[in-house]
């Protein structure tokens, strides 16, 4: 309080920003092709390594039989780091 009184000028401001949704520019989508004991997917994923691991686990495939092709993300904001939408495909 003593420092504020010594300086003399106090500037106060109040700011308000409404809640903004962090929505991806496109929905979480994926295409999967399973044939001859191998799986290849195309998806806008931010975590292709984790996605590949989860697919191998889900389909009980060797890791080297899974290929993940990363498409454009369009602004994932972290949502596309979870491979749930790829596993649905």
N, CA, C and O atoms as a GROMACS GRO file, in nm:
protein
  356
    1UNK      N    1   0.083  -0.119   0.000
    1UNK     CA    2   0.000   0.000   0.000
    1UNK      C    3   0.087   0.125   0.000
    1UNK      O    4   0.053   0.225  -0.064
    2UNK      N    5   0.201   0.119   0.072
    2UNK     CA    6   0.290   0.235   0.080
    2UNK      C    7   0.352   0.264  -0.057
    2UNK      O    8   0.365   0.380  -0.095
    3UNK      N    9   0.389   0.162  -0.130
    3UNK     CA   10   0.447   0.182  -0.264
    3UNK      C   11   0.344   0.242  -0.360
    3UNK      O   12   0.378   0.330  -0.439
    4UNK      N   13   0.219   0.194  -0.352
    4UNK     CA   14   0.116   0.250  -0.439
    4UNK      C   15   0.089   0.397  -0.405
    4UNK      O   16   0.070   0.479  -0.495
    5UNK      N   17   0.087   0.428  -0.279
    5UNK     CA   18   0.064   0.567  -0.236
    5UNK      C   19   0.178   0.657  -0.281
    5UNK      O   20   0.155   0.772  -0.316
    6UNK      N   21   0.299   0.608  -0.279
    6UNK     CA   22   0.417   0.685  -0.318
    6UNK      C   23   0.418   0.718  -0.467
    6UNK      O   24   0.455   0.828  -0.506
    7UNK      N   25   0.378   0.621  -0.552
    7UNK     CA   26   0.381   0.640  -0.697
    7UNK      C   27   0.274   0.738  -0.742
    7UNK      O   28   0.300   0.820  -0.830
    8UNK      N   29   0.158   0.730  -0.686
    8UNK     CA   30   0.054   0.827  -0.718
    8UNK      C   31  -0.051   0.778  -0.816
    8UNK      O   32  -0.170   0.795  -0.790
    9UNK      N   33  -0.012   0.718  -0.928
    9UNK     CA   34  -0.108   0.677  -1.030
    9UNK      C   35  -0.132   0.526  -1.025
    9UNK      O   36  -0.039   0.446  -1.029
   10UNK      N   37  -0.258   0.490  -1.016
   10UNK     CA   38  -0.296   0.349  -1.019
   10UNK      C   39  -0.390   0.332  -1.138
   10UNK      O   40  -0.491   0.401  -1.150
   11UNK      N   41  -0.357   0.240  -1.223
   11UNK     CA   42  -0.440   0.210  -1.340
   11UNK      C   43  -0.506   0.075  -1.316
   11UNK      O   44  -0.438  -0.024  -1.287
   12UNK      N   45  -0.636   0.072  -1.327
   12UNK     CA   46  -0.710  -0.053  -1.310
   12UNK      C   47  -0.781  -0.086  -1.441
   12UNK      O   48  -0.827   0.003  -1.512
   13UNK      N   49  -0.790  -0.214  -1.470
   13UNK     CA   50  -0.860  -0.259  -1.590
   13UNK      C   51  -0.927  -0.393  -1.561
   13UNK      O   52  -0.879  -0.471  -1.479
   14UNK      N   53  -1.035  -0.418  -1.629
   14UNK     CA   54  -1.106  -0.545  -1.615
   14UNK      C   55  -1.130  -0.599  -1.755
   14UNK      O   56  -1.176  -0.527  -1.844
   15UNK      N   57  -1.100  -0.726  -1.774
   15UNK     CA   58  -1.114  -0.788  -1.906
   15UNK      C   59  -1.211  -0.905  -1.898
   15UNK      O   60  -1.218  -0.974  -1.796
   16UNK      N   61  -1.284  -0.925  -2.003
   16UNK     CA   62  -1.377  -1.037  -2.010
   16UNK      C   63  -1.362  -1.103  -2.147
   16UNK      O   64  -1.360  -1.036  -2.250
   17UNK      N   65  -1.351  -1.234  -2.147
   17UNK     CA   66  -1.345  -1.310  -2.272
   17UNK      C   67  -1.441  -1.427  -2.258
   17UNK      O   68  -1.425  -1.509  -2.167
   18UNK      N   69  -1.539  -1.438  -2.346
   18UNK     CA   70  -1.634  -1.549  -2.334
   18UNK      C   71  -1.564  -1.682  -2.363
   18UNK      O   72  -1.459  -1.687  -2.426
   19UNK      N   73  -1.625  -1.790  -2.314
   19UNK     CA   74  -1.572  -1.924  -2.339
   19UNK      C   75  -1.576  -1.954  -2.489
   19UNK      O   76  -1.679  -1.936  -2.554
   20UNK      N   77  -1.465  -1.998  -2.541
   20UNK     CA   78  -1.457  -2.034  -2.682
   20UNK      C   79  -1.425  -2.182  -2.693
   20UNK      O   80  -1.334  -2.232  -2.625
   21UNK      N   81  -1.497  -2.253  -2.776
   21UNK     CA   82  -1.473  -2.396  -2.793
   21UNK      C   83  -1.348  -2.418  -2.876
   21UNK      O   84  -1.324  -2.348  -2.974
   22UNK      N   85  -1.268  -2.514  -2.835
   22UNK     CA   86  -1.151  -2.553  -2.914
   22UNK      C   87  -1.193  -2.667  -3.005
   22UNK      O   88  -1.165  -2.784  -2.976
   23UNK      N   89  -1.259  -2.634  -3.110
   23UNK     CA   90  -1.314  -2.736  -3.200
   23UNK      C   91  -1.221  -2.758  -3.319
   23UNK      O   92  -1.174  -2.661  -3.380
   24UNK      N   93  -1.195  -2.882  -3.352
   24UNK     CA   94  -1.115  -2.910  -3.471
   24UNK      C   95  -1.186  -2.859  -3.597
   24UNK      O   96  -1.308  -2.844  -3.598
   25UNK      N   97  -1.110  -2.834  -3.698
   25UNK     CA   98  -1.168  -2.783  -3.822
   25UNK      C   99  -1.243  -2.893  -3.897
   25UNK      O  100  -1.329  -2.864  -3.980
   26UNK      N  101  -1.211  -3.018  -3.868
   26UNK     CA  102  -1.287  -3.128  -3.925
   26UNK      C  103  -1.309  -3.231  -3.816
   26UNK      O  104  -1.233  -3.236  -3.719
   27UNK      N  105  -1.411  -3.314  -3.830
   27UNK     CA  106  -1.440  -3.411  -3.724
   27UNK      C  107  -1.334  -3.522  -3.721
   27UNK      O  108  -1.262  -3.542  -3.819
   28UNK      N  109  -1.325  -3.594  -3.609
   28UNK     CA  110  -1.234  -3.707  -3.602
   28UNK      C  111  -1.284  -3.819  -3.695
   28UNK      O  112  -1.389  -3.878  -3.670
   29UNK      N  113  -1.210  -3.847  -3.799
   29UNK     CA  114  -1.248  -3.948  -3.897
   29UNK      C  115  -1.131  -4.041  -3.923
   29UNK      O  116  -1.016  -4.008  -3.894
   30UNK      N  117  -1.162  -4.157  -3.977
   30UNK     CA  118  -1.056  -4.253  -4.007
   30UNK      C  119  -1.107  -4.354  -4.109
   30UNK      O  120  -1.226  -4.384  -4.115
   31UNK      N  121  -1.015  -4.404  -4.188
   31UNK     CA  122  -1.043  -4.512  -4.281
   31UNK      C  123  -0.947  -4.625  -4.250
   31UNK      O  124  -0.827  -4.603  -4.235
   32UNK      N  125  -0.998  -4.746  -4.240
   32UNK     CA  126  -0.913  -4.861  -4.209
   32UNK      C  127  -0.930  -4.969  -4.315
   32UNK      O  128  -1.040  -4.992  -4.366
   33UNK      N  129  -0.820  -5.035  -4.345
   33UNK     CA  130  -0.820  -5.145  -4.441
   33UNK      C  131  -0.753  -5.262  -4.374
   33UNK      O  132  -0.634  -5.256  -4.340
   34UNK      N  133  -0.828  -5.370  -4.354
   34UNK     CA  134  -0.776  -5.491  -4.290
   34UNK      C  135  -0.781  -5.604  -4.391
   34UNK      O  136  -0.888  -5.639  -4.440
   35UNK      N  137  -0.665  -5.661  -4.422
   35UNK     CA  138  -0.660  -5.768  -4.522
   35UNK      C  139  -0.534  -5.852  -4.500
   35UNK      O  140  -0.426  -5.798  -4.475
   36UNK      N  141  -0.549  -5.982  -4.511
   36UNK     CA  142  -0.436  -6.076  -4.502
   36UNK      C  143  -0.351  -6.056  -4.377
   36UNK      O  144  -0.228  -6.059  -4.384
   37UNK      N  145  -0.416  -6.035  -4.264
   37UNK     CA  146  -0.345  -6.024  -4.138
   37UNK      C  147  -0.267  -5.895  -4.118
   37UNK      O  148  -0.175  -5.890  -4.037
   38UNK      N  149  -0.302  -5.791  -4.192
   38UNK     CA  150  -0.237  -5.661  -4.178
   38UNK      C  151  -0.344  -5.552  -4.179
   38UNK      O  152  -0.451  -5.570  -4.238
   39UNK      N  153  -0.315  -5.441  -4.116
   39UNK     CA  154  -0.410  -5.330  -4.110
   39UNK      C  155  -0.339  -5.200  -4.148
   39UNK      O  156  -0.230  -5.170  -4.099
   40UNK      N  157  -0.403  -5.125  -4.235
   40UNK     CA  158  -0.351  -4.994  -4.275
   40UNK      C  159  -0.463  -4.893  -4.254
   40UNK      O  160  -0.576  -4.914  -4.297
   41UNK      N  161  -0.430  -4.782  -4.187
   41UNK     CA  162  -0.531  -4.680  -4.160
   41UNK      C  163  -0.483  -4.544  -4.210
   41UNK      O  164  -0.363  -4.518  -4.221
   42UNK      N  165  -0.579  -4.458  -4.238
   42UNK     CA  166  -0.554  -4.318  -4.273
   42UNK      C  167  -0.636  -4.236  -4.175
   42UNK      O  168  -0.758  -4.252  -4.165
   43UNK      N  169  -0.569  -4.148  -4.102
   43UNK     CA  170  -0.639  -4.071  -3.999
   43UNK      C  171  -0.562  -3.945  -3.964
   43UNK      O  172  -0.439  -3.942  -3.973
   44UNK      N  173  -0.634  -3.839  -3.925
   44UNK     CA  174  -0.568  -3.716  -3.880
   44UNK      C  175  -0.532  -3.727  -3.732
   44UNK      O  176  -0.590  -3.660  -3.647
   45UNK      N  177  -0.435  -3.811  -3.702
   45UNK     CA  178  -0.398  -3.836  -3.563
   45UNK      C  179  -0.275  -3.757  -3.523
   45UNK      O  180  -0.184  -3.737  -3.604
   46UNK      N  181  -0.273  -3.714  -3.399
   46UNK     CA  182  -0.157  -3.643  -3.345
   46UNK      C  183  -0.060  -3.738  -3.277
   46UNK      O  184   0.048  -3.697  -3.234
   47UNK      N  185  -0.097  -3.865  -3.266
   47UNK     CA  186  -0.012  -3.964  -3.199
   47UNK      C  187  -0.009  -4.093  -3.280
   47UNK      O  188  -0.068  -4.193  -3.240
   48UNK      N  189   0.058  -4.092  -3.394
   48UNK     CA  190   0.057  -4.211  -3.480
   48UNK      C  191   0.119  -4.335  -3.414
   48UNK      O  192   0.075  -4.447  -3.441
   49UNK      N  193   0.218  -4.316  -3.330
   49UNK     CA  194   0.283  -4.430  -3.265
   49UNK      C  195   0.186  -4.499  -3.168
   49UNK      O  196   0.173  -4.622  -3.168
   50UNK      N  197   0.120  -4.419  -3.085
   50UNK     CA  198   0.022  -4.474  -2.990
   50UNK      C  199  -0.094  -4.537  -3.066
   50UNK      O  200  -0.142  -4.644  -3.028
   51UNK      N  201  -0.138  -4.472  -3.172
   51UNK     CA  202  -0.247  -4.526  -3.254
   51UNK      C  203  -0.208  -4.662  -3.310
   51UNK      O  204  -0.288  -4.756  -3.307
   52UNK      N  205  -0.088  -4.672  -3.359
   52UNK     CA  206  -0.039  -4.799  -3.415
   52UNK      C  207  -0.036  -4.908  -3.308
   52UNK      O  208  -0.076  -5.022  -3.334
   53UNK      N  209   0.011  -4.873  -3.189
   53UNK     CA  210   0.015  -4.970  -3.078
   53UNK      C  211  -0.125  -5.018  -3.041
   53UNK      O  212  -0.147  -5.137  -3.021
   54UNK      N  213  -0.219  -4.925  -3.030
   54UNK     CA  214  -0.356  -4.961  -2.990
   54UNK      C  215  -0.423  -5.049  -3.096
   54UNK      O  216  -0.496  -5.142  -3.061
   55UNK      N  217  -0.399  -5.021  -3.222
   55UNK     CA  218  -0.456  -5.104  -3.328
   55UNK      C  219  -0.399  -5.245  -3.320
   55UNK      O  220  -0.473  -5.343  -3.329
   56UNK      N  221  -0.268  -5.256  -3.303
   56UNK     CA  222  -0.204  -5.387  -3.292
   56UNK      C  223  -0.261  -5.465  -3.174
   56UNK      O  224  -0.288  -5.585  -3.186
   57UNK      N  225  -0.280  -5.398  -3.061
   57UNK     CA  226  -0.338  -5.463  -2.943
   57UNK      C  227  -0.481  -5.508  -2.969
   57UNK      O  228  -0.519  -5.622  -2.939
   58UNK      N  229  -0.561  -5.419  -3.027
   58UNK     CA  230  -0.703  -5.448  -3.049
   58UNK      C  231  -0.722  -5.563  -3.145
   58UNK      O  232  -0.808  -5.649  -3.123
   59UNK      N  233  -0.641  -5.567  -3.253
   59UNK     CA  234  -0.657  -5.671  -3.355
   59UNK      C  235  -0.567  -5.791  -3.331
   59UNK      O  236  -0.568  -5.888  -3.407
   60UNK      N  237  -0.488  -5.784  -3.223
   60UNK     CA  238  -0.393  -5.891  -3.190
   60UNK      C  239  -0.300  -5.920  -3.308
   60UNK      O  240  -0.282  -6.035  -3.349
   61UNK      N  241  -0.243  -5.813  -3.360
   61UNK     CA  242  -0.150  -5.821  -3.474
   61UNK      C  243  -0.009  -5.786  -3.427
   61UNK      O  244   0.007  -5.712  -3.330
   62UNK      N  245   0.092  -5.839  -3.495
   62UNK     CA  246   0.228  -5.790  -3.468
   62UNK      C  247   0.237  -5.642  -3.504
   62UNK      O  248   0.170  -5.596  -3.597
   63UNK      N  249   0.318  -5.569  -3.431
   63UNK     CA  250   0.332  -5.424  -3.452
   63UNK      C  251   0.368  -5.390  -3.596
   63UNK      O  252   0.321  -5.291  -3.650
   64UNK      N  253   0.453  -5.472  -3.657
   64UNK     CA  254   0.498  -5.443  -3.794
   64UNK      C  255   0.392  -5.470  -3.900
   64UNK      O  256   0.415  -5.444  -4.018
   65UNK      N  257   0.277  -5.523  -3.859
   65UNK     CA  258   0.167  -5.547  -3.954
   65UNK      C  259   0.064  -5.434  -3.952
   65UNK      O  260  -0.043  -5.445  -4.013
   66UNK      N  261   0.098  -5.326  -3.883
   66UNK     CA  262   0.007  -5.211  -3.873
   66UNK      C  263   0.076  -5.088  -3.932
   66UNK      O  264   0.189  -5.055  -3.895
   67UNK      N  265   0.008  -5.022  -4.023
   67UNK     CA  266   0.058  -4.899  -4.083
   67UNK      C  267  -0.041  -4.787  -4.057
   67UNK      O  268  -0.161  -4.803  -4.078
   68UNK      N  269   0.010  -4.673  -4.011
   68UNK     CA  270  -0.075  -4.556  -3.987
   68UNK      C  271  -0.028  -4.444  -4.078
   68UNK      O  272   0.087  -4.399  -4.069
   69UNK      N  273  -0.116  -4.399  -4.165
   69UNK     CA  274  -0.089  -4.286  -4.254
   69UNK      C  275  -0.154  -4.162  -4.193
   69UNK      O  276  -0.276  -4.158  -4.176
   70UNK      N  277  -0.074  -4.063  -4.161
   70UNK     CA  278  -0.126  -3.942  -4.098
   70UNK      C  279  -0.170  -3.844  -4.207
   70UNK      O  280  -0.092  -3.805  -4.294
   71UNK      N  281  -0.297  -3.805  -4.199
   71UNK     CA  282  -0.350  -3.705  -4.292
   71UNK      C  283  -0.342  -3.567  -4.228
   71UNK      O  284  -0.294  -3.554  -4.116
   72UNK      N  285  -0.389  -3.466  -4.297
   72UNK     CA  286  -0.388  -3.330  -4.241
   72UNK      C  287  -0.478  -3.323  -4.118
   72UNK      O  288  -0.585  -3.383  -4.114
   73UNK      N  289  -0.434  -3.248  -4.017
   73UNK     CA  290  -0.507  -3.241  -3.891
   73UNK      C  291  -0.614  -3.134  -3.889
   73UNK      O  292  -0.720  -3.154  -3.829
   74UNK      N  293  -0.590  -3.022  -3.951
   74UNK     CA  294  -0.688  -2.914  -3.948
   74UNK      C  295  -0.705  -2.850  -3.811
   74UNK      O  296  -0.810  -2.791  -3.784
   75UNK      N  297  -0.608  -2.860  -3.725
   75UNK     CA  298  -0.616  -2.801  -3.591
   75UNK      C  299  -0.677  -2.899  -3.493
   75UNK      O  300  -0.796  -2.889  -3.463
   76UNK      N  301  -0.599  -2.991  -3.442
   76UNK     CA  302  -0.652  -3.093  -3.352
   76UNK      C  303  -0.668  -3.046  -3.209
   76UNK      O  304  -0.754  -3.098  -3.138
   77UNK      N  305  -0.588  -2.951  -3.164
   77UNK     CA  306  -0.593  -2.896  -3.028
   77UNK      C  307  -0.582  -3.006  -2.922
   77UNK      O  308  -0.637  -2.991  -2.813
   78UNK      N  309  -0.512  -3.114  -2.953
   78UNK     CA  310  -0.492  -3.221  -2.857
   78UNK      C  311  -0.599  -3.329  -2.861
   78UNK      O  312  -0.575  -3.440  -2.814
   79UNK      N  313  -0.715  -3.299  -2.915
   79UNK     CA  314  -0.824  -3.399  -2.919
   79UNK      C  315  -0.784  -3.520  -3.001
   79UNK      O  316  -0.823  -3.632  -2.970
   80UNK      N  317  -0.708  -3.499  -3.104
   80UNK     CA  318  -0.674  -3.609  -3.193
   80UNK      C  319  -0.548  -3.684  -3.150
   80UNK      O  320  -0.488  -3.758  -3.227
   81UNK      N  321  -0.511  -3.664  -3.024
   81UNK     CA  322  -0.402  -3.743  -2.969
   81UNK      C  323  -0.454  -3.874  -2.911
   81UNK      O  324  -0.377  -3.964  -2.881
   82UNK      N  325  -0.586  -3.884  -2.897
   82UNK     CA  326  -0.649  -4.007  -2.849
   82UNK      C  327  -0.693  -4.089  -2.971
   82UNK      O  328  -0.760  -4.035  -3.059
   83UNK      N  329  -0.658  -4.218  -2.978
   83UNK     CA  330  -0.688  -4.296  -3.098
   83UNK      C  331  -0.826  -4.360  -3.101
   83UNK      O  332  -0.850  -4.449  -3.182
   84UNK      N  333  -0.918  -4.317  -3.014
   84UNK     CA  334  -1.048  -4.384  -3.007
   84UNK      C  335  -1.122  -4.384  -3.140
   84UNK      O  336  -1.184  -4.484  -3.177
   85UNK      N  337  -1.118  -4.274  -3.212
   85UNK     CA  338  -1.192  -4.265  -3.338
   85UNK      C  339  -1.129  -4.353  -3.446
   85UNK      O  340  -1.198  -4.398  -3.538
   86UNK      N  341  -0.999  -4.379  -3.434
   86UNK     CA  342  -0.931  -4.469  -3.529
   86UNK      C  343  -0.968  -4.613  -3.498
   86UNK      O  344  -0.990  -4.693  -3.588
   87UNK      N  345  -0.974  -4.647  -3.370
   87UNK     CA  346  -1.011  -4.784  -3.332
   87UNK      C  347  -1.154  -4.818  -3.373
   87UNK      O  348  -1.185  -4.934  -3.402
   88UNK      N  349  -1.240  -4.718  -3.377
   88UNK     CA  350  -1.377  -4.744  -3.422
   88UNK      C  351  -1.379  -4.786  -3.569
   88UNK      O  352  -1.457  -4.872  -3.608
   89UNK      N  353  -1.293  -4.726  -3.649
   89UNK     CA  354  -1.286  -4.764  -3.791
   89UNK      C  355  -1.234  -4.906  -3.805
   89UNK      O  356  -1.220  -4.956  -3.916
   0.00000   0.00000   0.00000
